[in-house]
Amino acid sequence: MLLCVLHEYIQPEALLNYVHSLDIRRGEGVDIFGENIDKKGLDENNVIDIIGRTIKAIRNGIVHSSDKYNRAERFIPFSESETTVKKYLPVVKFIAEKIIATTSH
């Protein structure tokens, strides 16, 4: 569902430029709450898919952080995992603002 919304309302080049302005660049990959997100080929063709997977991994890490399962990879407030959330929070805000602006006509 998230990817469908992103593909519908977000321009890949705008998202890529914004992500680069935050110094989130290509890399070998990053582990976000247990999910390996490959960012080797971050470009206009796949930026929406990669950022979508990243947002979903962060969401799952937060939502399932206090469930009954013993998850090694989860969001723990006031810990190192907070840095991951802070890094991508501006991206979530950017996407939300674009979707609101696009759909508010």
C-alpha distances in whole Angstrom, upper triangle without the diagonal:
4,5,5,6,9,10,11,13,14,17,17,21,21,18,20,23,22,21,25,26,25,27,24,25,25,26,27,24,23,22,20,20,21,19,20,18,20,21,24,23,21,22,20,19,17,16,13,12,14,14,10,11,14,12,10,14,16,14,14,18,18,17,19,22,24,23,26,25,27,25,26,23,22,23,26,27,30,30,29,25,25,26,23,21,23,23,19,19,21,18,15,18,18,14,15,18,17,14,17,19,17,16,20,22
4,5,5,6,9,10,11,11,14,15,18,18,15,17,20,19,18,21,23,22,23,20,22,22,23,24,21,20,20,17,18,19,17,18,16,18,19,22,21,18,19,18,17,14,13,10,10,12,10,7,9,11,9,8,12,13,11,13,16,16,16,18,20,23,23,26,25,27,24,25,22,20,20,24,25,27,27,26,23,22,23,20,18,20,19,16,16,17,14,12,14,15,11,12,15,14,12,15,17,16,15,19,21
4,5,5,6,8,10,10,13,12,16,16,13,15,19,18,17,20,22,21,23,20,20,20,22,22,20,19,20,18,19,20,17,18,15,16,17,19,18,16,16,15,13,11,11,7,7,10,9,6,8,11,10,10,13,15,14,15,18,19,19,20,23,26,25,28,27,28,25,26,23,22,22,26,27,30,29,27,24,24,24,21,19,21,20,16,17,18,15,13,16,15,12,13,16,15,13,16,18,16,16,20,22
4,6,5,6,9,10,13,13,17,17,15,17,20,20,19,23,24,24,26,23,23,23,25,26,23,23,24,22,23,24,20,21,19,20,20,23,21,19,18,16,15,13,14,10,10,13,13,10,12,15,14,13,16,18,17,18,21,22,21,23,26,28,28,31,30,31,28,30,27,26,26,29,30,33,32,31,27,27,27,24,23,24,23,20,20,20,17,15,18,17,13,14,17,15,12,15,17,15,14,18,20
4,6,5,6,8,11,13,16,15,14,16,19,18,18,21,23,22,24,22,23,24,26,27,24,24,24,22,23,24,21,22,20,21,21,24,22,19,19,16,16,15,14,10,11,14,12,10,13,15,13,13,17,17,16,18,21,21,20,23,25,28,28,31,30,32,29,30,27,25,25,28,29,31,31,30,27,26,26,23,21,23,22,18,18,18,15,13,15,14,10,11,13,11,8,12,14,11,11,15,17
4,5,5,5,8,9,13,12,10,13,15,15,14,18,19,19,21,18,19,20,22,24,21,21,22,20,22,23,20,20,17,18,18,20,19,16,15,13,13,12,10,7,9,11,9,8,11,13,11,12,15,16,15,18,20,21,21,23,25,28,28,31,30,32,28,29,26,25,24,27,28,30,30,28,25,24,24,21,19,21,19,16,16,16,12,11,13,12,8,10,12,10,8,12,13,12,12,16,18
4,6,6,8,8,12,12,11,13,16,16,16,19,21,21,23,20,20,21,23,24,22,23,24,22,24,25,22,22,19,19,18,20,18,16,14,12,11,10,10,7,9,12,11,10,13,15,14,15,18,19,19,21,23,24,24,26,28,31,31,34,33,34,31,32,28,27,27,31,31,33,33,31,28,28,27,24,23,24,22,19,19,19,15,15,16,15,11,13,15,12,11,14,15,13,14,17,19
4,6,8,10,14,13,13,16,18,18,18,21,23,23,25,23,24,24,26,28,26,26,27,25,27,28,25,25,22,23,22,24,22,19,18,15,14,14,14,10,12,15,14,13,16,18,17,17,21,21,20,23,25,26,25,28,30,33,33,36,35,36,33,34,31,30,29,33,33,35,35,34,30,30,29,26,25,26,24,21,21,20,17,16,17,15,12,13,14,11,9,12,13,10,11,14,15
4,7,10,12,11,11,14,16,15,16,19,20,21,23,21,22,23,26,28,26,26,27,25,27,28,25,26,22,23,22,24,22,19,17,14,15,15,14,11,13,16,14,13,16,18,16,17,21,21,20,23,25,25,25,28,30,32,33,36,35,37,34,34,31,29,28,32,32,33,34,32,29,28,28,25,23,24,22,19,19,17,14,13,14,12,9,10,11,7,6,9,10,7,8,12,13
4,6,9,8,7,10,12,12,13,16,17,17,19,18,19,20,23,25,23,23,25,23,25,27,24,23,20,21,19,21,19,16,14,11,12,12,10,8,11,13,11,11,15,16,14,16,19,19,19,22,24,24,25,27,29,32,32,36,35,36,33,33,29,28,27,30,30,32,32,30,27,26,25,22,21,21,20,16,17,15,12,12,13,10,7,10,10,7,7,11,11,9,11,14,16
4,6,5,6,9,10,11,12,14,16,17,19,17,18,19,22,24,23,24,26,24,27,28,25,24,21,21,18,20,18,14,12,9,11,12,10,9,12,14,13,13,17,17,17,19,22,22,22,25,27,27,28,30,32,35,35,39,38,38,35,35,31,30,30,33,33,34,34,32,29,28,27,24,23,23,21,18,19,16,13,14,15,12,10,13,13,9,10,14,13,11,14,17,17
4,5,5,6,9,10,10,12,14,15,17,15,15,15,19,21,20,21,23,22,25,26,23,22,18,17,15,16,14,11,8,5,7,8,6,6,10,11,10,12,15,15,16,18,20,20,21,24,25,26,27,29,31,34,35,38,36,37,33,33,29,29,28,31,32,33,32,30,27,27,25,22,22,22,19,17,18,16,13,14,16,12,11,14,15,12,13,17,16,14,17,20,21
4,5,5,6,9,10,10,12,14,15,14,14,15,19,21,21,22,24,24,27,28,25,24,20,19,16,17,14,11,8,6,9,10,8,10,13,14,13,15,18,18,18,21,22,23,24,26,28,28,30,32,33,36,37,41,39,39,36,35,31,31,30,33,33,34,33,31,29,28,26,23,23,23,20,18,19,17,14,16,17,13,13,16,16,13,15,18,17,16,19,22,22
4,5,5,6,9,10,11,13,14,14,15,16,20,23,22,22,25,23,26,28,25,24,21,20,17,19,17,13,11,9,12,13,10,10,14,14,13,15,18,17,17,20,22,22,23,26,27,27,28,31,32,35,36,40,38,39,35,35,31,30,29,32,31,32,32,29,27,26,24,22,21,21,18,16,17,14,11,13,14,10,10,13,12,10,13,15,14,13,17,19,20
4,5,5,6,9,10,11,13,11,12,14,17,20,19,19,21,20,23,24,22,21,17,17,14,17,15,11,10,8,11,11,7,8,11,11,9,11,14,13,13,16,18,18,19,22,23,23,25,27,28,31,33,36,35,35,31,31,27,26,25,28,28,29,28,26,24,23,21,19,18,18,15,12,14,11,8,11,11,8,8,12,12,10,12,15,15,14,17,19,21
4,5,5,6,9,10,11,9,9,11,14,17,16,17,20,19,23,24,21,20,16,15,12,14,12,8,7,6,10,9,6,8,11,11,9,12,15,14,15,18,19,19,21,23,24,25,27,29,29,33,34,37,36,35,32,31,27,27,26,29,29,29,28,26,24,23,21,19,19,18,15,13,15,13,10,13,14,11,11,15,15,13,16,19,18,18,21,23,25
4,6,5,6,9,10,10,10,13,16,19,19,20,22,22,25,27,24,23,19,18,15,16,14,11,10,9,13,13,10,12,15,14,13,16,18,17,17,21,22,21,23,26,26,27,29,31,31,35,36,40,38,38,34,33,30,29,28,30,30,30,29,27,25,24,22,20,20,19,16,14,16,13,11,14,15,11,12,16,15,14,17,19,18,18,22,23,25
4,5,5,7,9,9,11,14,17,20,19,19,21,20,23,25,23,22,18,18,15,17,16,13,12,12,15,14,11,12,15,14,11,14,17,15,15,19,20,19,20,23,24,24,26,28,29,32,34,37,36,36,32,31,27,27,25,27,27,27,26,24,23,21,19,17,17,15,13,11,12,9,8,11,11,8,10,13,13,12,15,17,16,17,20,22,24
4,5,5,7,6,7,10,13,16,15,15,18,17,20,22,20,18,15,15,12,14,14,10,10,11,14,13,9,11,13,11,9,12,14,12,13,16,17,16,18,21,21,22,24,26,26,30,31,34,33,33,29,28,24,24,22,25,24,25,24,21,20,19,16,14,14,14,10,9,11,9,7,11,12,10,11,14,15,14,16,19,19,19,22,24,26
4,5,5,5,6,9,12,16,15,16,19,19,22,24,22,20,16,16,12,14,13,10,10,12,15,14,11,13,16,13,12,16,17,15,16,20,20,19,22,24,24,25,27,29,29,33,34,37,36,35,31,30,26,26,25,27,27,27,26,23,22,21,18,16,17,16,12,12,14,12,11,14,15,13,14,18,18,17,20,22,22,22,25,27,29
4,5,7,9,13,15,19,19,18,21,20,24,26,24,23,19,19,16,17,17,14,14,15,18,17,14,16,18,16,14,18,20,17,18,21,22,20,23,26,25,25,28,30,30,33,35,38,37,36,33,32,28,27,25,27,27,26,26,23,22,21,18,17,17,15,12,12,14,11,10,14,14,12,14,17,17,16,19,21,21,22,25,26,28
4,6,9,12,14,18,17,16,18,17,21,23,21,20,17,18,15,17,17,14,15,16,19,18,14,16,18,15,13,16,18,15,15,19,19,17,20,23,22,22,25,27,26,30,32,35,34,33,30,28,25,24,22,24,23,22,22,19,18,17,14,13,14,11,8,9,11,8,9,12,13,11,14,16,16,17,20,21,21,23,25,27,29
4,6,9,11,15,15,14,17,17,20,22,21,19,16,16,13,14,15,12,14,16,19,17,14,17,18,15,14,17,18,15,17,20,20,18,21,24,23,23,26,28,27,31,33,36,34,33,30,28,24,24,23,24,24,23,22,19,19,18,14,14,15,13,10,11,13,12,11,15,16,15,17,20,20,20,23,25,25,26,28,30,32
4,7,9,12,11,11,14,14,17,19,17,15,13,12,9,12,12,10,12,14,16,14,11,14,15,12,10,14,15,12,14,17,16,15,19,21,20,21,24,25,25,28,30,33,31,30,27,25,22,21,20,23,23,22,21,18,17,17,13,12,13,12,9,9,12,11,10,13,15,14,15,18,19,19,21,24,24,25,27,29,31
4,6,10,10,11,15,15,19,20,18,15,12,11,8,9,10,7,10,13,15,13,11,14,15,12,12,15,15,13,16,19,18,18,21,23,22,24,26,28,27,31,32,35,33,32,28,26,23,24,23,25,26,26,24,20,19,20,16,15,16,16,12,12,16,15,13,16,18,17,18,21,22,21,23,26,26,26,29,31,33
4,7,8,10,14,15,19,19,17,14,11,9,5,5,6,6,9,12,13,12,10,14,14,11,12,15,15,14,17,19,18,19,22,23,23,25,27,28,28,32,33,35,33,32,28,26,23,24,24,26,27,27,25,22,21,21,19,16,18,19,15,15,18,18,16,19,21,19,20,23,24,23,25,28,28,28,31,33,35
4,5,8,11,14,17,17,15,12,10,8,5,5,8,8,12,15,16,14,13,16,15,12,13,17,15,14,17,19,17,18,22,22,21,24,27,27,27,30,31,34,31,30,26,24,21,22,23,25,26,26,24,20,19,21,18,15,18,19,15,15,19,19,17,20,23,22,22,25,27,26,27,30,31,31,33,36,38
4,7,10,13,16,15,14,10,9,6,6,5,9,11,14,18,18,15,15,18,16,13,15,18,16,14,18,19,17,19,22,22,21,24,27,26,26,30,31,32,30,28,24,22,19,22,22,25,27,27,24,20,19,21,19,16,19,21,17,18,21,22,20,22,25,24,24,27,29,28,30,33,34,33,35,38,40
4,7,10,13,12,10,7,5,4,5,7,10,10,14,17,17,14,13,16,14,10,12,15,12,11,15,16,13,15,18,18,18,20,23,23,23,26,27,29,26,25,21,19,16,18,19,22,24,24,21,18,17,19,16,14,16,18,15,15,19,20,18,19,23,22,22,25,27,26,27,30,31,31,33,36,38
4,6,10,10,8,6,5,6,7,10,13,12,16,19,19,16,15,16,15,11,12,14,11,9,13,14,11,12,16,16,14,17,20,20,19,23,24,26,23,22,18,16,13,15,15,18,20,20,18,14,13,15,13,10,13,15,12,13,16,18,16,18,21,21,21,23,26,26,26,29,31,31,32,35,37
4,6,6,5,4,6,9,11,13,16,16,19,22,22,18,17,18,16,13,13,14,11,9,12,13,9,10,14,13,12,15,17,17,16,20,21,22,20,18,14,13,9,11,13,15,18,19,16,13,11,14,13,10,12,15,13,13,17,19,17,18,22,22,22,24,27,27,27,30,32,32,33,35,38
4,5,5,6,7,11,12,15,17,16,20,22,22,18,16,17,15,12,12,13,10,7,9,10,6,7,10,10,8,11,14,13,13,17,18,20,18,17,13,12,8,9,10,13,15,16,14,12,9,11,11,7,9,12,11,11,14,16,15,15,19,20,19,21,24,24,24,27,29,29,30,32,35
4,6,8,10,14,16,19,21,20,23,25,25,21,20,19,17,15,15,15,12,10,11,10,7,7,10,8,6,9,11,10,10,13,14,17,14,13,9,8,5,5,7,10,13,15,13,11,8,11,12,9,10,14,14,13,15,18,17,17,20,22,21,22,25,26,26,28,31,31,31,34,37
4,6,9,13,15,18,20,20,23,25,25,21,20,20,18,15,16,16,12,11,13,12,8,10,12,10,8,12,14,12,12,15,16,17,14,13,9,8,5,8,10,13,17,18,16,14,11,15,15,12,14,17,17,16,18,21,20,20,23,25,24,25,28,29,28,31,33,33,33,36,39
4,6,10,12,15,17,17,20,22,21,17,17,17,14,12,13,13,9,9,11,10,6,9,12,10,10,13,15,14,14,18,18,20,17,16,12,12,9,10,13,16,19,21,18,16,13,16,16,13,14,17,16,15,18,20,18,18,22,23,21,23,26,26,26,29,31,31,31,34,37
4,6,9,12,14,14,18,20,19,16,15,16,13,11,12,13,10,9,12,12,9,12,14,13,13,16,18,17,18,21,21,23,20,19,15,14,11,14,15,18,21,22,20,17,15,17,17,13,15,18,16,15,19,21,18,19,23,23,22,24,27,27,27,30,32,31,32,35,38
4,6,9,11,11,14,16,16,12,12,13,10,7,9,10,7,7,10,11,9,11,14,14,14,17,19,19,19,23,23,25,23,22,18,17,14,15,17,20,22,23,21,18,15,17,16,13,14,17,15,13,17,18,16,16,20,20,19,21,24,24,24,27,28,28,29,32,34
4,6,8,9,12,15,14,11,11,13,11,7,10,12,10,10,13,14,12,15,18,18,18,21,22,22,23,27,27,29,26,25,22,20,17,19,20,23,25,26,24,21,19,20,19,15,17,19,17,15,19,20,17,19,22,21,20,23,26,25,25,28,30,29,30,33,36
4,6,5,9,12,12,9,9,11,10,7,9,12,11,10,14,15,14,16,18,19,19,22,24,24,25,28,29,31,29,28,24,23,20,21,21,24,26,26,24,21,19,20,18,15,17,18,15,14,18,18,15,17,20,19,19,22,24,23,24,27,28,27,29,32,34
4,6,9,13,12,10,11,14,13,10,13,15,14,14,17,19,18,19,22,23,23,25,27,28,28,32,32,35,32,31,27,25,22,24,25,28,29,30,27,24,22,24,21,18,21,22,18,18,21,21,19,21,24,22,22,25,27,26,27,30,31,30,32,35,37
4,6,9,9,8,9,12,11,9,12,15,14,14,18,19,19,20,23,24,24,27,29,29,30,34,34,36,34,33,29,28,25,26,27,30,31,32,30,26,25,26,23,20,22,23,20,18,22,21,18,21,23,21,21,24,26,24,25,28,29,28,30,33,34
4,7,8,6,6,9,10,7,9,12,13,12,15,17,17,18,21,22,23,25,27,28,28,32,33,35,33,33,29,28,24,25,25,28,29,30,28,25,23,24,21,18,20,20,17,15,19,18,15,17,20,18,17,21,22,20,22,25,25,24,27,30,31
4,5,6,6,9,10,10,11,14,15,15,17,19,20,21,23,25,25,27,29,30,31,35,35,38,36,36,32,31,28,28,28,31,32,33,31,28,26,26,24,21,22,22,19,17,20,19,16,18,20,18,17,21,21,19,21,24,24,23,25,28,29
4,6,6,8,10,10,11,13,15,16,17,19,21,22,23,25,26,28,29,31,32,36,36,39,37,37,34,33,29,30,29,33,33,34,33,30,28,28,26,23,23,24,20,18,20,19,16,18,19,16,15,19,20,17,18,22,21,20,22,25,26
4,6,8,9,10,12,13,14,16,18,19,20,22,23,25,26,28,29,30,32,35,36,38,36,36,33,33,29,29,30,33,34,35,34,31,29,29,27,24,24,25,22,20,22,21,18,19,21,19,17,20,22,19,19,23,23,21,23,27,27
4,5,5,6,9,10,11,12,14,15,17,18,20,21,23,25,26,27,28,32,32,35,33,33,29,29,25,26,26,29,31,32,30,28,25,26,24,21,21,22,20,17,20,19,15,17,20,17,16,19,21,18,19,22,23,21,23,26,28
4,6,5,6,8,10,10,12,14,15,16,18,20,21,22,24,25,27,30,31,34,32,32,28,28,24,24,24,27,28,29,28,25,23,23,21,18,18,19,16,14,16,15,12,14,16,14,12,16,18,15,16,20,20,19,21,24,26
4,6,5,6,8,10,10,12,14,15,16,18,20,21,22,24,25,29,29,32,30,31,27,27,24,23,23,27,27,29,28,26,23,23,22,18,18,19,17,14,16,15,11,12,15,13,10,14,16,13,13,17,18,17,18,21,23
4,6,5,6,9,10,10,12,14,15,16,18,20,21,22,24,27,27,30,28,28,25,25,22,22,22,26,27,29,27,25,22,23,22,18,18,20,18,15,17,17,14,14,17,16,13,16,18,17,16,20,21,20,21,24,26
4,5,5,6,9,10,11,12,14,15,16,19,20,21,22,26,26,29,27,27,23,23,19,20,20,23,25,26,25,22,19,20,19,15,16,17,15,12,15,16,12,13,16,15,14,17,19,18,18,21,23,22,23,26,28
4,5,5,6,8,10,10,12,14,15,17,18,20,21,24,25,28,26,27,23,23,19,19,18,22,22,24,23,21,18,18,17,13,13,14,12,9,12,12,8,9,13,12,10,13,16,15,15,18,20,19,21,23,26
4,5,5,6,9,10,10,12,14,15,16,18,20,23,23,26,25,25,22,22,19,18,18,22,23,25,24,22,19,19,18,15,14,16,15,11,13,14,10,10,13,13,10,13,16,15,14,17,19,18,19,22,25
4,6,5,6,9,10,10,12,14,15,16,18,21,21,24,22,22,19,19,16,16,16,20,22,24,22,20,17,18,18,14,14,16,15,12,14,16,13,12,16,16,14,16,19,18,18,21,23,22,23,26,28
4,5,5,6,9,10,11,12,14,15,16,20,21,24,22,22,18,18,14,14,14,17,19,20,19,17,14,15,14,10,10,13,11,8,11,13,10,10,14,14,13,15,18,18,18,21,23,22,23,26,29
4,5,5,6,9,10,11,12,14,15,18,19,23,21,22,18,19,15,14,13,17,17,20,19,17,14,14,14,11,9,12,11,8,9,11,9,7,11,12,11,12,15,16,15,18,20,20,21,23,26
4,5,5,6,8,10,10,12,14,17,17,20,19,20,16,17,14,13,13,17,18,21,20,19,15,16,16,13,12,15,14,11,12,15,13,11,14,16,13,14,18,18,17,19,22,22,22,24,27
4,5,5,6,9,10,10,12,15,16,18,17,17,13,14,10,10,10,14,16,19,17,16,12,14,14,11,10,14,13,11,13,16,14,13,16,18,16,17,21,21,20,23,25,25,25,28,31
4,5,5,6,9,10,10,14,15,18,17,17,14,14,10,9,8,12,13,15,14,13,10,10,11,8,7,10,11,9,10,13,12,11,14,16,15,16,19,20,19,21,24,24,25,27,30
4,5,5,6,8,10,13,14,17,16,17,14,16,12,10,9,13,14,17,16,16,12,12,14,11,9,13,13,11,11,14,13,11,14,16,15,15,18,19,18,20,23,23,23,25,28
4,5,5,6,8,11,11,14,13,14,11,13,10,8,9,12,14,18,17,17,13,14,16,13,12,15,16,14,14,18,17,14,18,20,18,18,22,23,21,23,26,26,26,28,31
4,6,6,6,9,10,14,12,12,9,10,7,5,5,9,11,14,13,13,9,11,13,10,10,13,14,13,14,17,17,15,18,21,19,20,23,24,23,25,28,29,28,30,34
4,6,5,8,10,14,13,14,12,13,10,7,5,8,9,13,13,13,10,10,13,11,9,12,14,13,13,16,16,14,17,20,19,18,22,23,22,23,27,28,27,29,32
4,6,7,8,12,12,14,12,14,12,9,8,11,12,16,16,17,13,14,17,15,13,16,18,16,15,19,18,16,18,21,20,19,22,24,23,23,27,28,27,28,32
4,6,5,9,9,10,9,11,10,7,8,11,13,16,16,17,14,15,18,16,14,18,20,18,18,22,21,19,21,24,23,22,26,27,26,27,30,31,30,32,35
4,6,9,9,9,8,9,8,5,5,7,10,13,13,14,11,12,15,14,13,16,18,18,18,21,21,19,22,25,24,23,27,29,27,28,32,33,32,33,37
4,7,8,9,9,11,11,8,9,9,11,14,15,17,14,15,18,18,16,19,22,21,21,24,25,22,24,28,27,26,29,31,30,30,34,35,34,35,39
4,6,8,9,12,12,10,11,12,14,18,18,19,17,18,21,20,19,22,24,23,23,27,26,24,26,29,28,27,31,32,31,31,35,35,34,36,39
4,7,9,12,14,12,14,14,17,20,20,22,19,21,24,23,22,25,27,26,26,30,30,27,30,33,31,31,34,36,34,35,39,39,38,40,43
4,6,9,11,11,13,14,17,20,19,20,18,20,23,22,21,25,26,25,26,30,29,27,30,32,31,31,34,36,34,35,39,39,38,40,43
4,6,9,9,12,13,16,19,17,18,16,19,22,20,21,24,25,25,26,29,29,27,30,33,32,32,35,37,35,37,40,40,40,42,45
4,5,6,10,11,15,17,15,16,13,16,19,17,17,21,22,22,23,26,26,24,27,30,29,29,32,34,32,34,37,38,37,39,43
4,6,9,10,14,16,13,13,12,15,17,15,17,20,21,21,22,26,25,24,28,30,29,30,33,34,33,35,38,38,38,40,44
4,7,9,13,15,12,11,9,12,14,12,13,17,17,17,19,22,22,21,24,26,25,26,29,30,30,32,34,35,35,37,40
4,6,10,12,11,11,8,10,13,11,11,15,16,16,17,20,20,19,22,24,23,24,27,28,28,29,32,33,33,35,38
4,6,9,8,9,6,7,10,9,9,12,14,14,14,18,18,17,19,22,22,22,25,27,26,27,30,31,31,33,36
4,6,6,8,6,7,11,11,11,13,15,16,16,20,21,19,21,24,25,24,27,29,29,30,33,34,34,35,39
4,5,8,7,6,10,11,10,12,15,16,15,18,20,19,20,23,24,23,26,28,28,29,32,33,33,34,38
4,7,8,6,9,12,11,11,14,16,16,19,21,20,21,24,25,25,27,30,30,31,33,35,35,36,40
4,5,6,8,10,11,12,14,16,16,19,21,21,22,25,26,26,28,30,31,32,34,36,36,37,41
4,5,6,8,10,10,12,14,15,18,19,20,21,24,25,25,27,29,30,31,33,35,36,37,40
4,5,5,7,9,10,12,13,16,17,17,19,21,22,22,25,27,27,28,31,32,33,34,38
4,5,5,6,9,10,10,14,15,15,17,19,20,20,23,25,25,26,29,30,31,32,36
4,5,5,6,9,10,12,14,15,16,18,20,20,22,24,25,26,28,30,31,32,36
4,6,5,7,9,11,12,13,15,17,17,19,21,22,23,25,27,28,29,30,34
4,5,6,6,9,10,10,12,14,15,16,18,20,20,22,24,25,26,28,31
4,6,5,8,10,10,11,13,15,16,17,19,21,22,23,25,26,27,31
4,6,7,8,10,12,13,14,16,17,19,20,22,23,25,26,28,31
4,6,5,7,9,10,11,13,14,16,17,19,20,21,23,24,28
4,5,5,6,9,10,11,12,14,15,17,18,20,21,22,26
4,5,5,6,9,10,10,12,14,15,16,18,20,21,24
4,5,5,6,9,10,11,12,14,15,16,18,20,23
4,5,5,6,9,10,11,12,14,15,16,18,21
4,5,5,6,9,10,10,12,14,15,16,19
4,6,5,6,9,10,11,12,14,15,18
4,5,5,6,9,10,11,12,14,17
4,5,5,6,9,10,11,12,15
4,6,5,6,8,10,10,14
4,5,5,6,9,10,12
4,5,5,6,8,11
4,5,5,6,9
4,6,5,8
4,6,7
4,6
4
